[in-house]
């Protein structure tokens, strides 16, 4: 997706080798290796920094549990800017607690106000010295709201003039039912 592509570009500009996973395995710009979910173990084992930026779907809920987190290098950096429910909360907490040389940047939480009406975590992530926490504001950047409004207006114009609307979400594939 867009977040993954932009992250890959930025990290490559910092000199990192980029390994990525997408649904098709099709090659992407700024990426040395692109695989599918069947390559998850290979990518996690090879990564110094592992960034989660995929959508929450029925297929991705609880995708990353204790087994998958154990594939990470002992001193790796785990970053989640996607959705909390993609990662098993207890497994991530235990991994970080038992691997103090590892670290995590968590921007996407399991229970958040905009989806659940409250913020709640079941484990004391904020007490861990190897956790950098933010309130799911990674998409907040100067000009982001204006860009979103412009894109929405352009899509409305395309719809009203019988042109192809872009950026549609496949609700059967790209969403997870709300509880």
Backbone as a chain_set.jsonl record, in Angstrom:
{"seq": "XXXXXXXXXXXXXXXXXXXXXXXXXXXXXXXXXXXXXXXXXXXXXXXXXXXXXXXXXXXXXXXXXXXXXXXXXXXXXXXXXXXXXXXXXXXXXXXXXXXXXXXXXXXXXXXXXXXXXXXXXXXXXXXXXXXXXXXXXXXXXXXXXXXXXXXXXXXXXXXXXXXXXXXXXXXXXXXXXXX", "coords": {"N": [[0.802, -1.184, 0.0], [0.178, 2.375, 0.054], [1.43, 3.552, 2.349], [3.421, 1.69, 2.975], [4.954, 1.789, 0.601], [5.897, 4.457, 0.591], [7.306, 4.445, 2.992], [9.269, 2.55, 2.387], [10.679, 3.932, 0.4], [11.683, 6.145, 1.861], [13.272, 4.847, 3.833], [15.066, 3.478, 2.246], [16.431, 5.625, 1.143], [17.856, 6.292, 3.364], [19.792, 4.439, 3.324], [19.122, 1.8, 3.798], [18.534, -1.672, 3.052], [15.766, -2.882, 1.391], [13.233, -5.14, 2.086], [10.202, -6.57, 1.196], [6.707, -7.379, 1.579], [3.862, -8.154, -0.246], [0.452, -8.574, -1.428], [0.551, -9.775, -3.936], [3.195, -10.309, -4.562], [4.452, -8.93, -6.499], [7.091, -7.07, -8.007], [8.36, -4.026, -6.549], [9.029, -0.478, -6.644], [12.116, 0.783, -5.274], [12.679, -1.425, -3.738], [14.449, -4.294, -2.816], [13.731, -6.977, -2.547], [10.666, -8.515, -3.082], [8.098, -10.281, -1.713], [5.492, -12.692, -0.941], [2.987, -13.413, 1.566], [3.809, -15.933, 2.239], [6.503, -15.684, 2.425], [7.043, -14.507, 4.809], [8.454, -15.413, 7.152], [11.13, -15.566, 6.216], [11.596, -12.852, 5.563], [11.208, -11.576, 8.057], [13.239, -12.763, 9.62], [15.49, -11.742, 8.365], [15.411, -9.034, 8.791], [16.485, -5.949, 10.176], [14.992, -3.814, 10.919], [11.577, -3.986, 11.198], [8.679, -3.198, 9.658], [5.257, -2.803, 10.071], [2.641, -2.32, 7.969], [0.244, -3.021, 6.829], [-3.239, -3.585, 5.831], [-5.929, -4.154, 8.188], [-7.503, -7.127, 8.037], [-9.665, -9.992, 7.718], [-7.849, -11.976, 7.165], [-5.439, -10.91, 8.105], [-5.718, -10.379, 10.797], [-4.373, -10.946, 13.966], [-2.047, -11.921, 12.784], [0.638, -11.745, 13.477], [2.135, -13.379, 15.914], [3.495, -14.968, 18.875], [5.181, -16.95, 17.757], [5.912, -15.839, 15.257], [7.095, -13.4, 16.055], [9.32, -14.382, 17.318], [10.949, -14.919, 15.21], [12.251, -12.61, 14.618], [15.327, -10.72, 14.669], [17.424, -10.622, 17.605], [18.017, -7.969, 18.392], [16.328, -6.376, 16.947], [14.214, -3.807, 15.485], [10.868, -3.205, 15.87], [8.115, -1.969, 14.202], [4.892, -0.667, 14.262], [2.562, 0.728, 12.297], [0.104, 0.229, 11.408], [-2.549, -1.506, 12.237], [-3.464, -2.367, 15.531], [-4.574, -4.896, 16.036], [-3.415, -6.655, 14.273], [-1.227, -7.694, 15.421], [-0.471, -9.915, 18.038], [-1.19, -8.876, 21.174], [-0.3, -9.679, 23.803], [1.806, -11.386, 23.095], [3.593, -9.613, 21.821], [4.209, -7.88, 23.943], [5.421, -9.677, 25.79], [7.571, -10.509, 24.222], [9.059, -8.121, 23.966], [9.596, -7.609, 26.634], [11.169, -9.795, 27.381], [13.252, -9.571, 25.65], [15.221, -7.291, 25.967], [17.06, -5.948, 24.393], [15.854, -5.608, 22.005], [13.528, -3.43, 20.304], [10.539, -1.404, 20.059], [8.352, 0.572, 18.102], [5.331, 1.837, 18.543], [2.482, 2.8, 17.019], [-0.031, 2.132, 16.381], [-2.682, 0.909, 18.144], [-4.432, -1.562, 20.168], [-6.988, -1.105, 21.253], [-8.585, 1.699, 20.435], [-9.58, 5.167, 20.58], [-10.902, 6.241, 18.216], [-11.977, 4.037, 16.969], [-13.061, 2.4, 18.952], [-14.034, 3.969, 20.967], [-12.573, 4.424, 23.251], [-9.292, 4.424, 24.79], [-7.209, 1.731, 25.421], [-4.885, -0.5, 26.853], [-3.802, -3.791, 27.465], [-1.503, -4.619, 28.613], [1.457, -3.415, 30.235], [2.907, -1.668, 28.244], [3.852, 0.946, 28.129], [5.521, 1.193, 30.259], [7.829, -0.046, 29.569], [11.244, 0.33, 28.765], [12.135, 0.019, 26.191], [10.238, 0.758, 24.356], [8.745, 2.952, 22.121], [6.12, 5.077, 22.042], [3.224, 6.28, 20.358], [0.198, 8.172, 19.73], [-1.402, 6.86, 17.575], [-0.864, 8.636, 15.416], [0.727, 8.726, 13.192], [0.025, 9.265, 10.493], [-0.33, 11.966, 10.518], [0.658, 14.785, 9.125], [2.074, 17.847, 7.924], [-0.065, 19.357, 5.614], [-1.389, 17.014, 4.961], [-4.176, 16.729, 5.448], [-5.258, 18.582, 3.635], [-4.405, 17.46, 1.214], [-5.85, 15.035, 1.296], [-8.492, 16.005, 1.161], [-8.421, 17.206, -1.366], [-7.98, 14.93, -2.965], [-10.342, 13.517, -2.444], [-12.244, 15.331, -3.462], [-11.505, 15.311, -6.163], [-12.163, 12.675, -6.778], [-14.933, 12.731, -6.373], [-15.632, 14.465, -8.426], [-14.827, 12.856, -10.606], [-16.671, 10.764, -10.314], [-19.128, 12.134, -10.707], [-18.863, 12.862, -13.336], [-18.912, 10.535, -14.701], [-16.517, 9.115, -14.825], [-13.763, 6.875, -14.088], [-13.552, 6.092, -10.709], [-10.959, 6.424, -8.336], [-8.789, 4.588, -6.052], [-10.474, 2.914, -4.569], [-11.753, 0.906, -1.911], [-11.783, -2.523, -1.394], [-14.213, -3.895, 0.227], [-14.728, -6.514, 1.02], [-12.25, -7.689, 0.964], [-10.419, -5.868, 2.086], [-11.075, -5.032, 4.692], [-12.023, -5.239, 8.154], [-14.499, -6.712, 10.094], [-16.287, -4.627, 12.342], [-16.363, -4.789, 15.906]], "CA": [[0.0, 0.0, 0.0], [0.854, 3.665, -0.017], [2.311, 3.782, 3.499], [4.578, 0.821, 2.793], [5.781, 2.293, -0.504], [6.578, 5.68, 1.03], [8.274, 4.045, 4.02], [10.384, 1.906, 1.681], [11.466, 4.983, -0.263], [12.407, 6.903, 2.887], [14.293, 4.013, 4.469], [16.113, 3.212, 1.246], [17.229, 6.851, 1.072], [18.738, 6.269, 4.533], [20.803, 3.413, 3.101], [18.666, 0.46, 4.166], [18.091, -2.628, 2.048], [14.336, -3.04, 1.641], [12.549, -6.395, 1.806], [8.785, -6.249, 1.362], [5.692, -8.391, 1.312], [2.557, -7.645, -0.658], [-0.459, -9.682, -1.711], [0.85, -10.424, -5.216], [4.614, -10.59, -4.731], [4.966, -8.197, -7.662], [8.19, -6.162, -7.656], [8.006, -2.65, -6.223], [10.17, 0.443, -6.686], [12.886, 1.001, -4.043], [12.646, -2.663, -2.962], [15.356, -5.323, -3.329], [13.016, -8.253, -2.576], [9.237, -8.454, -2.797], [7.518, -11.609, -1.617], [4.115, -12.78, -0.462], [2.901, -13.781, 2.975], [4.563, -17.179, 2.438], [7.897, -15.293, 2.662], [7.093, -13.725, 6.046], [9.542, -15.847, 8.035], [12.393, -15.148, 5.599], [11.729, -11.395, 5.68], [11.37, -11.213, 9.468], [14.563, -13.208, 10.082], [16.53, -10.933, 7.728], [15.173, -7.604, 9.019], [16.931, -5.191, 11.349], [13.805, -3.013, 11.221], [10.409, -4.628, 10.592], [7.586, -2.222, 9.691], [3.94, -3.348, 9.759], [1.819, -1.254, 7.383], [-0.797, -3.647, 6.029], [-4.585, -3.352, 6.355], [-6.528, -5.173, 9.045], [-8.526, -7.916, 7.355], [-9.862, -11.289, 8.363], [-6.612, -12.744, 6.972], [-4.28, -10.338, 8.806], [-5.95, -10.286, 12.24], [-3.504, -11.851, 14.734], [-1.042, -12.493, 11.887], [1.948, -11.777, 14.126], [2.062, -13.871, 17.284], [4.771, -15.314, 19.512], [6.034, -17.689, 16.818], [6.452, -14.921, 14.258], [7.987, -12.439, 16.714], [10.573, -15.092, 17.611], [11.767, -14.907, 13.997], [13.004, -11.357, 14.549], [16.665, -10.686, 15.261], [17.319, -10.231, 19.017], [18.107, -6.518, 18.583], [15.573, -5.731, 15.876], [13.248, -2.746, 15.781], [9.543, -3.565, 15.37], [7.319, -0.751, 14.055], [3.522, -0.911, 13.805], [1.786, 1.914, 11.932], [-1.08, -0.307, 10.743], [-3.613, -1.725, 13.215], [-2.999, -3.171, 16.648], [-5.08, -6.272, 16.003], [-2.579, -7.498, 13.417], [-0.193, -8.242, 16.302], [-0.947, -10.421, 19.32], [-0.732, -7.914, 22.181], [0.475, -10.349, 24.843], [3.044, -11.898, 22.498], [4.518, -8.5, 21.614], [4.67, -7.43, 25.257], [6.362, -10.676, 26.321], [8.785, -10.459, 23.394], [9.834, -6.925, 24.325], [10.034, -7.742, 28.025], [12.217, -10.815, 27.468], [14.324, -9.191, 24.718], [15.422, -5.855, 26.212], [17.881, -5.35, 23.339], [14.922, -5.299, 20.918], [12.709, -2.252, 20.599], [9.326, -1.273, 19.255], [7.661, 1.849, 17.956], [3.928, 1.451, 18.391], [1.597, 3.916, 16.709], [-1.355, 1.541, 16.226], [-2.977, 0.194, 19.38], [-5.47, -2.572, 20.054], [-8.271, -0.45, 21.52], [-8.323, 3.119, 20.191], [-10.801, 5.973, 20.649], [-11.646, 6.458, 16.975], [-12.66, 2.802, 16.573], [-13.7, 1.723, 20.079], [-14.542, 4.939, 21.924], [-11.667, 4.559, 24.389], [-7.939, 3.893, 24.618], [-6.908, 0.761, 26.464], [-3.92, -1.561, 26.587], [-3.915, -4.819, 28.496], [-0.158, -4.886, 29.136], [2.095, -2.111, 30.496], [3.917, -1.305, 27.24], [4.402, 2.278, 28.385], [6.541, 1.066, 31.306], [9.027, -0.679, 29.013], [12.183, 1.332, 28.245], [12.429, -0.237, 24.783], [9.045, 1.057, 23.571], [8.411, 4.327, 21.759], [4.683, 5.035, 21.815], [2.544, 7.479, 19.86], [-1.252, 7.956, 19.746], [-1.865, 6.607, 16.204], [-0.834, 9.889, 14.661], [1.771, 8.693, 12.16], [-0.339, 9.911, 9.23], [-0.466, 13.41, 10.693], [1.783, 15.52, 8.553], [1.618, 19.103, 7.324], [-0.625, 19.233, 4.273], [-2.062, 15.732, 4.731], [-5.624, 16.93, 5.371], [-5.55, 19.26, 2.375], [-4.231, 16.467, 0.156], [-6.979, 14.104, 1.367], [-9.674, 16.717, 0.66], [-8.257, 17.346, -2.824], [-8.187, 13.617, -3.581], [-11.771, 13.219, -2.34], [-12.939, 16.201, -4.416], [-11.221, 14.804, -7.51], [-12.952, 11.456, -6.952], [-16.337, 13.136, -6.527], [-15.732, 14.982, -9.792], [-14.783, 11.715, -11.523], [-17.947, 10.061, -10.195], [-20.186, 12.951, -11.311], [-18.64, 12.948, -14.787], [-18.914, 9.148, -15.183], [-15.158, 8.612, -15.004], [-13.39, 5.845, -13.117], [-13.166, 6.553, -9.376], [-9.714, 5.754, -7.949], [-8.52, 4.354, -4.634], [-11.583, 2.247, -3.893], [-11.428, -0.171, -0.981], [-12.559, -3.745, -1.547], [-14.651, -4.151, 1.602], [-14.642, -7.94, 1.337], [-10.844, -8.055, 1.122], [-9.595, -4.876, 2.778], [-11.625, -4.503, 5.939], [-12.283, -6.211, 9.197], [-15.766, -6.338, 10.727], [-16.219, -3.946, 13.637], [-16.994, -5.524, 16.994]], "C": [[0.854, 1.262, 0.0], [1.813, 3.919, 1.127], [3.579, 2.944, 3.356], [5.519, 1.327, 1.712], [6.56, 3.534, -0.089], [7.63, 5.371, 2.097], [9.497, 3.409, 3.369], [11.281, 2.95, 1.032], [12.306, 5.748, 0.758], [13.547, 6.086, 3.498], [15.41, 3.649, 3.494], [17.023, 4.428, 1.112], [18.181, 6.969, 2.261], [19.797, 5.169, 4.428], [20.385, 2.004, 3.458], [18.348, -0.373, 2.927], [16.645, -2.96, 2.372], [13.849, -4.404, 1.166], [11.081, -6.135, 2.082], [7.918, -7.46, 1.067], [4.456, -7.654, 0.834], [1.701, -8.83, -1.092], [-0.107, -10.437, -2.989], [2.299, -10.872, -5.365], [5.227, -9.843, -5.897], [6.026, -7.191, -7.223], [7.712, -4.728, -7.462], [9.237, -1.761, -6.346], [10.823, 0.562, -5.309], [13.013, -0.257, -3.185], [13.558, -3.707, -3.612], [14.68, -6.689, -3.448], [11.562, -7.991, -2.25], [8.703, -9.874, -2.816], [6.053, -11.534, -1.23], [4.145, -13.216, 1.001], [3.648, -15.092, 3.248], [6.048, -16.907, 2.696], [8.082, -14.546, 3.986], [8.264, -14.132, 6.939], [10.895, -15.383, 7.498], [12.626, -13.645, 5.789], [11.957, -10.991, 7.135], [12.75, -11.598, 9.989], [15.683, -12.321, 9.538], [16.471, -9.456, 8.114], [15.801, -7.075, 10.301], [15.788, -4.318, 11.856], [12.646, -3.666, 10.479], [9.223, -3.696, 10.774], [6.298, -2.899, 9.242], [3.081, -2.202, 9.233], [0.705, -1.825, 6.512], [-2.176, -3.391, 6.622], [-5.02, -4.481, 7.289], [-7.653, -5.836, 8.268], [-8.731, -9.199, 8.151], [-8.574, -12.108, 8.273], [-5.429, -12.204, 7.765], [-4.494, -10.187, 10.305], [-5.122, -11.362, 12.94], [-2.457, -12.556, 13.859], [0.3, -12.686, 12.586], [1.794, -12.144, 15.596], [3.445, -14.208, 17.805], [5.714, -16.035, 18.55], [6.692, -16.744, 15.816], [7.413, -13.914, 14.886], [9.326, -13.085, 17.062], [11.492, -15.147, 16.392], [12.624, -13.647, 13.896], [14.394, -11.512, 15.155], [16.544, -10.191, 16.703], [17.332, -8.721, 19.249], [17.335, -5.737, 17.524], [14.658, -4.631, 16.408], [11.941, -3.136, 15.096], [8.698, -2.293, 15.347], [5.932, -1.136, 13.566], [2.816, 0.418, 13.581], [0.48, 1.5, 11.257], [-2.269, -0.344, 11.707], [-3.068, -2.64, 14.303], [-3.372, -4.629, 16.533], [-4.311, -7.193, 15.067], [-1.549, -8.249, 14.264], [-0.842, -8.735, 17.592], [-0.333, -9.566, 20.429], [0.148, -8.564, 23.248], [1.812, -10.833, 24.293], [4.054, -10.774, 22.289], [5.067, -8.005, 22.945], [5.72, -8.393, 25.82], [7.671, -10.668, 25.534], [9.661, -9.276, 23.802], [10.374, -7.01, 25.75], [11.197, -8.727, 28.144], [13.386, -10.559, 26.515], [14.597, -7.695, 24.872], [16.305, -5.169, 25.174], [17.049, -5.043, 22.088], [14.156, -4.035, 21.292], [11.504, -2.22, 19.674], [8.87, 0.173, 19.244], [6.221, 1.491, 17.632], [3.099, 2.712, 18.19], [0.155, 3.429, 16.599], [-1.612, 0.624, 17.416], [-4.173, -0.717, 19.194], [-6.86, -2.002, 20.31], [-8.005, 1.051, 21.46], [-9.63, 3.903, 20.182], [-11.583, 6.061, 19.339], [-12.368, 5.205, 16.479], [-13.496, 2.208, 17.699], [-14.257, 2.675, 21.135], [-13.677, 5.137, 23.153], [-10.279, 4.072, 23.986], [-7.686, 2.94, 25.767], [-5.819, -0.183, 25.966], [-3.975, -2.526, 27.763], [-2.58, -5.173, 29.14], [0.57, -3.553, 29.262], [3.244, -1.774, 29.531], [4.613, 0.003, 27.588], [5.437, 2.277, 29.503], [7.851, 0.467, 30.785], [9.96, 0.382, 28.424], [12.504, 1.158, 26.765], [11.217, -0.024, 23.874], [8.919, 2.561, 23.371], [6.948, 4.303, 21.356], [4.183, 6.366, 21.269], [1.061, 7.158, 19.708], [-1.867, 7.814, 18.352], [-1.967, 7.906, 15.406], [0.247, 9.901, 13.592], [1.321, 9.314, 10.844], [-0.459, 11.43, 9.332], [0.794, 14.103, 10.204], [1.249, 16.807, 7.953], [1.122, 18.864, 5.896], [-1.405, 17.967, 4.02], [-3.574, 15.903, 4.597], [-6.019, 17.58, 4.051], [-5.425, 18.289, 1.201], [-5.405, 15.494, 0.132], [-8.251, 14.745, 0.817], [-9.592, 16.863, -0.859], [-8.5, 16.017, -3.536], [-9.667, 13.234, -3.547], [-12.564, 14.05, -3.348], [-12.722, 15.719, -5.85], [-12.023, 13.535, -7.782], [-14.431, 11.775, -7.12], [-16.56, 13.654, -7.939], [-15.716, 13.838, -10.806], [-16.115, 10.957, -11.5], [-19.056, 10.819, -10.924], [-20.056, 13.068, -12.823], [-18.466, 11.562, -15.41], [-17.522, 8.64, -15.548], [-14.865, 7.58, -13.916], [-12.919, 6.491, -11.811], [-11.937, 5.751, -8.944], [-9.656, 5.514, -6.442], [-9.642, 3.674, -3.878], [-11.083, 1.112, -3.007], [-12.347, -1.343, -1.275], [-12.967, -4.178, -0.141], [-14.602, -5.628, 1.974], [-13.206, -8.351, 1.609], [-10.114, -7.149, 2.104], [-10.202, -4.303, 4.05], [-11.856, -5.639, 6.915], [-13.566, -5.791, 9.89], [-15.553, -5.685, 12.094], [-16.917, -4.798, 14.687], [-18.064, -4.663, 17.619]], "O": [[2.083, 1.208, -0.048], [2.903, 4.448, 0.909], [4.683, 3.436, 3.591], [6.738, 1.299, 1.881], [7.75, 3.65, -0.383], [8.709, 5.962, 2.104], [10.63, 3.697, 3.756], [12.506, 2.858, 1.11], [13.497, 5.972, 0.546], [14.659, 6.589, 3.658], [16.57, 3.529, 3.89], [18.24, 4.288, 0.984], [19.194, 7.664, 2.18], [20.604, 4.992, 5.34], [21.212, 1.093, 3.426], [17.946, 0.157, 1.891], [16.331, -3.288, 3.516], [14.027, -4.776, 0.006], [10.744, -5.536, 3.104], [8.331, -8.415, 0.41], [4.048, -6.656, 1.427], [2.178, -9.964, -1.118], [-0.432, -11.618, -3.115], [2.601, -11.721, -6.203], [6.381, -10.079, -6.254], [5.878, -6.538, -6.19], [6.779, -4.276, -8.125], [10.362, -2.23, -6.174], [10.141, 0.452, -4.29], [13.414, -0.17, -2.025], [13.453, -3.971, -4.809], [15.011, -7.471, -4.339], [11.25, -7.325, -1.262], [8.837, -10.586, -3.812], [5.454, -10.46, -1.197], [5.215, -13.365, 1.592], [4.074, -15.331, 4.377], [6.772, -17.799, 3.137], [9.159, -14.013, 4.252], [8.99, -13.268, 7.43], [11.715, -14.862, 8.254], [13.729, -13.224, 6.137], [12.812, -10.15, 7.415], [13.365, -10.83, 10.728], [16.717, -12.167, 10.188], [17.391, -8.702, 7.797], [15.668, -7.673, 11.369], [15.635, -4.109, 13.059], [12.722, -3.876, 9.268], [8.804, -3.427, 11.899], [6.245, -3.496, 8.167], [2.819, -1.234, 9.947], [0.271, -1.178, 5.559], [-2.283, -3.018, 7.791], [-4.541, -5.61, 7.19], [-8.63, -5.19, 7.89], [-8.042, -9.447, 9.14], [-8.244, -12.85, 9.198], [-4.504, -12.956, 8.071], [-3.541, -9.893, 11.027], [-5.159, -12.534, 12.563], [-2.034, -13.668, 14.173], [1.011, -13.658, 12.33], [1.376, -11.325, 16.414], [4.451, -13.78, 17.239], [6.913, -15.758, 18.533], [7.892, -16.841, 15.559], [8.45, -13.609, 14.296], [10.353, -12.406, 17.096], [12.689, -15.397, 16.532], [13.614, -13.626, 13.165], [14.607, -12.335, 16.045], [15.64, -9.409, 16.998], [16.722, -8.24, 20.204], [17.649, -4.581, 17.239], [14.376, -4.544, 17.603], [11.912, -3.369, 13.888], [8.579, -1.613, 16.366], [5.799, -1.848, 12.571], [2.508, 1.143, 14.527], [-0.175, 2.318, 10.61], [-2.91, 0.677, 11.953], [-2.307, -3.568, 14.029], [-2.586, -5.506, 16.888], [-4.54, -8.402, 15.075], [-1.063, -9.309, 13.87], [-1.675, -8.039, 18.173], [0.886, -9.535, 20.601], [1.224, -8.053, 23.561], [2.84, -10.703, 24.958], [5.243, -10.957, 22.55], [6.264, -7.739, 23.062], [6.782, -7.966, 26.271], [8.749, -10.805, 26.112], [10.872, -9.425, 23.964], [11.475, -6.539, 26.035], [12.115, -8.504, 28.933], [14.398, -11.259, 26.573], [14.238, -6.912, 23.993], [16.305, -3.942, 25.079], [17.495, -4.302, 21.212], [14.14, -3.625, 22.452], [11.455, -2.908, 18.655], [8.985, 0.894, 20.235], [5.929, 0.916, 16.583], [3.023, 3.574, 19.066], [-0.778, 4.224, 16.712], [-0.857, -0.316, 17.664], [-4.855, -0.65, 18.171], [-7.815, -2.389, 19.637], [-7.303, 1.607, 22.305], [-10.674, 3.363, 19.815], [-12.811, 5.965, 19.353], [-13.277, 5.304, 15.655], [-14.524, 1.582, 17.443], [-14.885, 2.232, 22.096], [-14.016, 5.946, 24.018], [-10.115, 3.394, 22.972], [-7.908, 3.273, 26.931], [-5.828, -0.609, 24.811], [-4.17, -2.12, 28.909], [-2.534, -5.941, 30.101], [0.321, -2.645, 28.469], [4.393, -1.615, 29.944], [5.815, 0.153, 27.37], [6.156, 3.26, 29.677], [8.862, 0.475, 31.486], [9.514, 1.242, 27.665], [13.083, 2.052, 26.149], [11.165, -0.554, 22.764], [8.979, 3.338, 24.323], [6.572, 3.586, 20.429], [4.652, 7.434, 21.663], [0.698, 5.989, 19.569], [-2.764, 8.577, 17.993], [-2.998, 8.223, 14.814], [0.645, 10.97, 13.129], [2.16, 9.854, 10.123], [-0.67, 12.102, 8.322], [1.857, 14.002, 10.816], [0.098, 16.859, 7.518], [1.808, 18.247, 5.081], [-2.032, 17.838, 2.969], [-4.189, 15.289, 3.726], [-6.998, 17.177, 3.423], [-6.259, 18.301, 0.295], [-5.906, 15.161, -0.942], [-9.005, 14.1, 0.089], [-10.586, 16.665, -1.557], [-9.146, 15.977, -4.583], [-10.187, 12.685, -4.519], [-13.458, 13.528, -4.015], [-13.653, 15.72, -6.656], [-12.51, 13.337, -8.896], [-15.11, 11.146, -7.932], [-17.559, 13.323, -8.576], [-16.497, 13.843, -11.758], [-16.624, 10.557, -12.548], [-19.832, 10.223, -11.671], [-21.039, 13.342, -13.512], [-17.936, 11.433, -16.514], [-17.366, 7.835, -16.466], [-15.621, 7.434, -12.956], [-12.012, 7.323, -11.807], [-11.877, 4.54, -9.159], [-10.372, 6.146, -5.666], [-9.755, 3.84, -2.664], [-10.101, 0.444, -3.331], [-13.56, -1.169, -1.392], [-12.166, -4.756, 0.593], [-14.446, -5.954, 3.151], [-12.963, -9.263, 2.399], [-9.276, -7.619, 2.873], [-9.865, -3.185, 4.441], [-11.879, -6.816, 6.556], [-13.712, -4.621, 10.244], [-14.737, -6.143, 12.894], [-17.926, -5.446, 14.409], [-18.727, -5.092, 18.563]]}, "num_chains": 1, "name": "protein.A"}
